[in-house]
């Protein structure tokens, strides 16, 4: 089976798992389950990191996949891709900072950062899936 056949769904699966673990981790902390929250957030981070490694590997092996549709589909695609890409650049370092603060017991700082980080990270995960769908399934 060709690399371009199985690698894109695999990378998208990684970000799906990351987003699901992130959402479940948010629910866990709202339910005052800090140990479950910690584990789920570390799973979310691990799968986001795996996604990044696989995405970069895919890019270097296969190059960028151009969006082939035109008209309003193209406008819609880029209106999703641009904020997705910019926010994805921010999510990685911010997540590492949030983890560092949590592990150091600086929960006030961790909570303040997490309040905006979780929705942004979820947007990046969901928009990543939309981008995948538009590139490979549309």
C-alpha positions in Angstrom: 0.0 0.0 0.0 1.4 3.4 -1.0 2.5 5.8 1.7 0.2 8.6 0.5 -2.7 6.2 1.0 -2.3 5.3 4.7 -0.2 8.2 6.1 -2.7 11.0 5.9 -5.5 9.1 7.7 -3.0 7.9 10.3 -1.9 11.5 11.0 -5.5 12.7 11.1 -6.3 9.8 13.5 -3.5 11.0 15.8 -5.0 14.5 16.1 -8.5 13.0 16.5 -7.3 11.0 19.5 -5.5 14.1 20.9 -8.7 16.2 20.6 -10.8 13.5 22.2 -8.4 13.1 25.1 -8.2 16.9 25.5 -12.0 17.2 25.7 -12.2 14.2 28.1 -9.5 15.8 30.2 -11.4 19.1 30.4 -14.5 17.2 31.5 -12.4 15.3 34.1 -11.1 18.5 35.7 -14.6 20.0 35.7 -15.7 16.9 37.6 -12.9 17.4 40.1 -10.9 14.3 38.9 -7.4 15.7 38.8 -5.5 12.4 38.4 -7.7 11.4 35.4 -7.3 15.0 34.0 -3.5 14.7 34.3 -3.5 11.4 32.5 -5.8 12.5 29.7 -3.9 15.7 29.1 -0.7 13.8 28.8 -2.3 11.4 26.3 -3.6 14.5 24.4 -0.1 15.9 24.3 1.5 12.6 23.4 -0.8 12.1 20.4 -0.4 15.7 19.3 3.4 15.2 19.4 3.0 11.9 17.4 0.8 13.8 14.9 3.5 16.5 14.5 6.2 14.0 13.9 4.1 12.1 11.3 2.9 15.3 9.7 6.5 16.6 9.2 7.6 13.1 8.0 4.7 13.1 5.5 5.5 16.6 4.3 9.2 15.8 3.7 8.4 12.5 2.0 5.3 13.5 -0.1 5.3 17.3 -0.1 2.3 19.5 0.3 -1.0 18.4 -1.1 -2.6 21.2 -3.1 -6.3 21.9 -2.7 -7.8 21.1 -6.0 -11.2 22.6 -5.8 -11.9 26.2 -6.9 -14.4 28.9 -6.4 -16.0 29.3 -3.0 -14.6 25.9 -1.8 -11.1 27.3 -2.2 -12.1 30.4 -0.2 -13.6 28.3 2.5 -10.6 26.0 2.6 -8.1 28.8 3.1 -10.4 30.6 5.6 -10.1 27.4 7.7 -6.4 26.6 6.9 -5.0 30.0 7.8 -6.3 30.4 11.4 -5.7 26.6 11.9 -2.1 27.0 10.9 -1.4 30.2 13.0 -3.1 28.8 16.1 -1.4 25.4 15.7 1.9 27.3 16.0 0.8 28.8 19.3 -0.7 25.6 20.8 2.4 23.5 21.0 4.5 25.9 23.1 1.5 27.0 25.2 0.7 23.3 26.0 4.3 22.7 27.1 4.1 25.7 29.4 0.8 24.6 30.8 2.2 21.1 31.5 5.3 22.6 33.1 3.2 24.8 35.4 1.0 21.8 36.3 3.9 19.6 37.1 5.5 22.3 39.2 2.3 22.7 41.2 1.6 26.2 39.8 -2.1 25.4 39.4 -3.3 29.1 39.3 -1.1 29.8 36.3 -1.9 26.5 34.7 -5.6 27.1 35.0 -5.4 30.7 33.6 -3.5 29.4 30.6 -5.7 26.4 30.2 -8.9 28.5 30.0 -7.9 29.8 26.6 -5.6 27.0 25.5 -8.2 24.2 25.6 -10.7 25.9 23.2 -7.9 27.0 20.9 -6.4 23.5 20.9 -9.9 22.0 20.2 -10.4 24.4 17.3 -7.0 23.3 15.9 -7.9 19.6 16.3 -11.4 20.0 14.7 -10.2 22.3 11.9 -7.4 19.8 11.2 -10.0 17.1 10.6 -12.0 19.5 8.4 -8.9 20.3 6.4 -8.1 16.6 6.0 -11.7 15.9 4.8 -11.5 18.8 2.3 -8.1 17.6 1.0 -8.7 13.9 0.8 -12.4 13.2 0.9 -14.2 16.2 -0.8 
